[in-house]
């Protein structure tokens, strides 16, 4: 798959678009010897828009910082749910990203799992409230279901 491209999977039921993301990209090198780097180049960072026929359109930001072209993602796709990496961007810019992609619902991710990350999504939720963007925080083990483009919460 190429950046900016779209592919269809699941017999055409799902279309996936690969979007830009702005961050470093490396992976641990399991074969690193004493003179080899511990990390290796991991390829171009990316996000994904997942469009489900008769269902929601989901934007997964990837591990990105905010970038102005998120507005183009919002203009191009009708984002029902944005899964937003809030630790990379911080609460304020994460909320701005939800606004830029015109998310109908924002779900925080990549927080509270280890030191150095935001430990809660509270500030993100407060920023979204000011922007009048609905917020839903999933807990470990949670699942959600959609009926068409409407999310049905279930725990």
MIKOL-458870 format. One record per residue (C-alpha): residue number from 0; residue in one letter; x, z, y. Coordinates in Angstrom, 1 decimal. Example, Ala and Ser with C-alpha at 12.3 -4.5 7.8 and 13.67 -1.06 7.14 Angstrom:
<site pos="0" code="A" c1="12.3" c3="7.8" c2="-4.5"/>
<site pos="1" code="S" c1="13.7" c3="7.1" c2="-1.1"/>
END
This chain:
<site pos="0" code="X" c1="0.0" c3="0.0" c2="0.0"/>
<site pos="1" code="X" c1="1.3" c3="-0.8" c2="3.5"/>
<site pos="2" code="X" c1="0.9" c3="1.2" c2="6.7"/>
<site pos="3" code="X" c1="-2.3" c3="-0.1" c2="8.4"/>
<site pos="4" code="X" c1="-3.6" c3="-1.7" c2="5.3"/>
<site pos="5" code="X" c1="-6.7" c3="-0.9" c2="3.2"/>
<site pos="6" code="X" c1="-7.2" c3="-1.1" c2="-0.5"/>
<site pos="7" code="X" c1="-10.3" c3="-0.7" c2="-2.6"/>
<site pos="8" code="X" c1="-10.4" c3="1.5" c2="-5.7"/>
<site pos="9" code="X" c1="-13.0" c3="2.9" c2="-8.1"/>
<site pos="10" code="X" c1="-14.6" c3="-0.6" c2="-8.6"/>
<site pos="11" code="X" c1="-15.0" c3="-1.0" c2="-4.8"/>
<site pos="12" code="X" c1="-16.8" c3="2.3" c2="-4.4"/>
<site pos="13" code="X" c1="-13.9" c3="3.8" c2="-2.3"/>
<site pos="14" code="X" c1="-11.8" c3="2.1" c2="0.4"/>
<site pos="15" code="X" c1="-8.5" c3="3.8" c2="1.4"/>
<site pos="16" code="X" c1="-6.7" c3="3.0" c2="4.7"/>
<site pos="17" code="X" c1="-3.1" c3="4.2" c2="5.2"/>
<site pos="18" code="X" c1="-2.5" c3="5.4" c2="8.8"/>
<site pos="19" code="X" c1="0.5" c3="6.5" c2="10.7"/>
<site pos="20" code="X" c1="1.7" c3="10.1" c2="10.8"/>
<site pos="21" code="X" c1="4.5" c3="11.6" c2="12.9"/>
<site pos="22" code="X" c1="6.9" c3="13.9" c2="11.1"/>
<site pos="23" code="X" c1="10.0" c3="14.1" c2="9.1"/>
<site pos="24" code="X" c1="9.8" c3="12.8" c2="5.5"/>
<site pos="25" code="X" c1="12.1" c3="14.2" c2="2.8"/>
<site pos="26" code="X" c1="11.9" c3="15.4" c2="-0.7"/>
<site pos="27" code="X" c1="14.0" c3="17.8" c2="-2.7"/>
<site pos="28" code="X" c1="16.6" c3="16.0" c2="-4.8"/>
<site pos="29" code="X" c1="16.4" c3="17.5" c2="-8.3"/>
<site pos="30" code="X" c1="19.6" c3="15.7" c2="-9.4"/>
<site pos="31" code="X" c1="21.7" c3="16.8" c2="-6.4"/>
<site pos="32" code="X" c1="25.2" c3="17.8" c2="-7.4"/>
<site pos="33" code="X" c1="27.6" c3="20.0" c2="-5.5"/>
<site pos="34" code="X" c1="28.5" c3="17.1" c2="-3.1"/>
<site pos="35" code="X" c1="25.0" c3="15.5" c2="-2.9"/>
<site pos="36" code="X" c1="22.4" c3="16.3" c2="-0.2"/>
<site pos="37" code="X" c1="19.7" c3="18.7" c2="-1.3"/>
<site pos="38" code="X" c1="17.0" c3="16.5" c2="0.3"/>
<site pos="39" code="X" c1="16.5" c3="12.8" c2="0.1"/>
<site pos="40" code="X" c1="14.5" c3="10.4" c2="2.3"/>
<site pos="41" code="X" c1="10.9" c3="10.5" c2="1.2"/>
<site pos="42" code="X" c1="9.6" c3="7.3" c2="2.8"/>
<site pos="43" code="X" c1="7.3" c3="6.7" c2="5.8"/>
<site pos="44" code="X" c1="5.0" c3="9.7" c2="6.6"/>
<site pos="45" code="X" c1="1.3" c3="8.7" c2="6.4"/>
<site pos="46" code="X" c1="-2.2" c3="9.9" c2="6.7"/>
<site pos="47" code="X" c1="-5.2" c3="8.4" c2="5.0"/>
<site pos="48" code="X" c1="-8.8" c3="7.4" c2="5.8"/>
<site pos="49" code="X" c1="-11.0" c3="7.5" c2="2.7"/>
<site pos="50" code="X" c1="-14.3" c3="5.7" c2="3.0"/>
<site pos="51" code="X" c1="-16.8" c3="6.4" c2="0.2"/>
<site pos="52" code="X" c1="-19.6" c3="3.9" c2="-0.2"/>
<site pos="53" code="X" c1="-22.9" c3="5.7" c2="0.6"/>
<site pos="54" code="X" c1="-20.8" c3="8.8" c2="1.3"/>
<site pos="55" code="X" c1="-18.5" c3="10.4" c2="3.8"/>
<site pos="56" code="X" c1="-15.5" c3="8.9" c2="5.6"/>
<site pos="57" code="X" c1="-12.7" c3="11.5" c2="5.4"/>
<site pos="58" code="X" c1="-9.5" c3="11.4" c2="7.4"/>
<site pos="59" code="X" c1="-6.5" c3="13.3" c2="6.0"/>
<site pos="60" code="X" c1="-3.9" c3="13.7" c2="8.7"/>
<site pos="61" code="X" c1="-1.0" c3="14.3" c2="6.4"/>
<site pos="62" code="X" c1="1.7" c3="16.6" c2="7.7"/>
<site pos="63" code="X" c1="1.6" c3="15.1" c2="11.2"/>
<site pos="64" code="X" c1="2.1" c3="16.1" c2="14.8"/>
<site pos="65" code="X" c1="-0.5" c3="14.9" c2="17.3"/>
<site pos="66" code="X" c1="0.0" c3="11.3" c2="18.4"/>
<site pos="67" code="X" c1="-2.0" c3="9.2" c2="20.9"/>
<site pos="68" code="X" c1="-2.9" c3="6.5" c2="18.4"/>
<site pos="69" code="X" c1="-5.2" c3="9.0" c2="16.7"/>
<site pos="70" code="X" c1="-7.7" c3="7.7" c2="19.3"/>
<site pos="71" code="X" c1="-7.4" c3="4.3" c2="17.6"/>
<site pos="72" code="X" c1="-8.3" c3="5.9" c2="14.2"/>
<site pos="73" code="X" c1="-11.4" c3="7.4" c2="15.9"/>
<site pos="74" code="X" c1="-12.3" c3="4.0" c2="17.4"/>
<site pos="75" code="X" c1="-11.8" c3="2.1" c2="14.1"/>
<site pos="76" code="X" c1="-13.4" c3="4.5" c2="11.6"/>
<site pos="77" code="X" c1="-16.5" c3="6.7" c2="11.8"/>
<site pos="78" code="X" c1="-14.8" c3="10.0" c2="10.7"/>
<site pos="79" code="X" c1="-17.3" c3="12.4" c2="9.1"/>
<site pos="80" code="X" c1="-14.7" c3="15.0" c2="8.1"/>
<site pos="81" code="X" c1="-11.1" c3="15.4" c2="9.4"/>
<site pos="82" code="X" c1="-8.7" c3="17.4" c2="7.3"/>
<site pos="83" code="X" c1="-6.3" c3="18.6" c2="9.9"/>
<site pos="84" code="X" c1="-2.8" c3="20.0" c2="9.5"/>
<site pos="85" code="X" c1="-3.0" c3="22.8" c2="12.0"/>
<site pos="86" code="X" c1="0.5" c3="24.4" c2="11.6"/>
<site pos="87" code="X" c1="2.4" c3="21.2" c2="12.5"/>
<site pos="88" code="X" c1="0.4" c3="20.6" c2="15.7"/>
<site pos="89" code="X" c1="-0.6" c3="24.1" c2="16.6"/>
<site pos="90" code="X" c1="-4.2" c3="25.1" c2="17.4"/>
<site pos="91" code="X" c1="-4.6" c3="23.3" c2="20.7"/>
<site pos="92" code="X" c1="-3.2" c3="20.0" c2="19.7"/>
<site pos="93" code="X" c1="-5.0" c3="20.2" c2="16.3"/>
<site pos="94" code="X" c1="-8.3" c3="20.5" c2="18.1"/>
<site pos="95" code="X" c1="-7.3" c3="17.6" c2="20.3"/>
<site pos="96" code="X" c1="-6.6" c3="15.5" c2="17.2"/>
<site pos="97" code="X" c1="-10.1" c3="16.3" c2="15.9"/>
<site pos="98" code="X" c1="-11.5" c3="15.1" c2="19.3"/>
<site pos="99" code="X" c1="-9.3" c3="12.0" c2="19.3"/>
<site pos="100" code="X" c1="-10.5" c3="10.8" c2="15.9"/>
<site pos="101" code="X" c1="-14.1" c3="11.7" c2="16.9"/>
<site pos="102" code="X" c1="-14.5" c3="14.0" c2="13.9"/>
<site pos="103" code="X" c1="-18.0" c3="15.1" c2="13.1"/>
<site pos="104" code="X" c1="-16.5" c3="18.1" c2="11.2"/>
<site pos="105" code="X" c1="-13.0" c3="19.5" c2="11.3"/>
<site pos="106" code="X" c1="-11.5" c3="21.3" c2="8.3"/>
<site pos="107" code="X" c1="-8.1" c3="23.1" c2="8.8"/>
<site pos="108" code="X" c1="-5.3" c3="22.7" c2="6.3"/>
<site pos="109" code="X" c1="-1.7" c3="23.6" c2="5.9"/>
<site pos="110" code="X" c1="-1.8" c3="27.2" c2="7.2"/>
<site pos="111" code="X" c1="-1.6" c3="30.8" c2="6.0"/>
<site pos="112" code="X" c1="0.5" c3="30.0" c2="2.9"/>
<site pos="113" code="X" c1="4.0" c3="31.1" c2="3.9"/>
<site pos="114" code="X" c1="5.9" c3="32.4" c2="6.9"/>
<site pos="115" code="X" c1="6.5" c3="29.9" c2="9.7"/>
<site pos="116" code="X" c1="3.0" c3="28.4" c2="9.4"/>
<site pos="117" code="X" c1="0.0" c3="29.5" c2="11.4"/>
<site pos="118" code="X" c1="-1.5" c3="32.4" c2="9.5"/>
<site pos="119" code="X" c1="-5.1" c3="31.9" c2="10.4"/>
<site pos="120" code="X" c1="-7.4" c3="29.1" c2="11.7"/>
<site pos="121" code="X" c1="-9.1" c3="31.3" c2="14.2"/>
<site pos="122" code="X" c1="-7.5" c3="29.8" c2="17.3"/>
<site pos="123" code="X" c1="-8.1" c3="26.3" c2="16.0"/>
<site pos="124" code="X" c1="-11.8" c3="27.2" c2="15.5"/>
<site pos="125" code="X" c1="-12.0" c3="28.6" c2="19.0"/>
<site pos="126" code="X" c1="-10.5" c3="25.4" c2="20.5"/>
<site pos="127" code="X" c1="-13.0" c3="23.3" c2="18.5"/>
<site pos="128" code="X" c1="-15.9" c3="25.5" c2="19.7"/>
<site pos="129" code="X" c1="-15.0" c3="24.6" c2="23.3"/>
<site pos="130" code="X" c1="-14.9" c3="21.0" c2="22.4"/>
<site pos="131" code="X" c1="-18.3" c3="21.3" c2="20.5"/>
<site pos="132" code="X" c1="-16.8" c3="20.0" c2="17.3"/>
<site pos="133" code="X" c1="-18.1" c3="21.7" c2="14.1"/>
<site pos="134" code="X" c1="-15.6" c3="23.7" c2="12.0"/>
<site pos="135" code="X" c1="-15.5" c3="24.6" c2="8.3"/>
<site pos="136" code="X" c1="-12.7" c3="26.6" c2="6.8"/>
<site pos="137" code="X" c1="-12.4" c3="26.3" c2="3.0"/>
<site pos="138" code="X" c1="-11.0" c3="29.1" c2="1.0"/>
<site pos="139" code="X" c1="-8.9" c3="28.7" c2="-2.2"/>
<site pos="140" code="X" c1="-11.2" c3="27.7" c2="-5.0"/>
<site pos="141" code="X" c1="-13.9" c3="26.4" c2="-2.7"/>
<site pos="142" code="X" c1="-15.6" c3="23.0" c2="-3.3"/>
<site pos="143" code="X" c1="-17.9" c3="21.0" c2="-1.2"/>
<site pos="144" code="X" c1="-20.4" c3="18.4" c2="-2.1"/>
<site pos="145" code="X" c1="-21.8" c3="15.5" c2="0.0"/>
<site pos="146" code="X" c1="-25.2" c3="14.0" c2="-0.1"/>
<site pos="147" code="X" c1="-24.6" c3="10.7" c2="1.6"/>
<site pos="148" code="X" c1="-22.6" c3="11.5" c2="4.7"/>
<site pos="149" code="X" c1="-23.9" c3="15.1" c2="4.9"/>
<site pos="150" code="X" c1="-21.8" c3="17.9" c2="3.5"/>
<site pos="151" code="X" c1="-23.5" c3="20.5" c2="1.4"/>
<site pos="152" code="X" c1="-21.5" c3="23.7" c2="1.4"/>
<site pos="153" code="X" c1="-20.8" c3="25.4" c2="-1.9"/>
<site pos="154" code="X" c1="-18.4" c3="28.2" c2="-2.8"/>
END
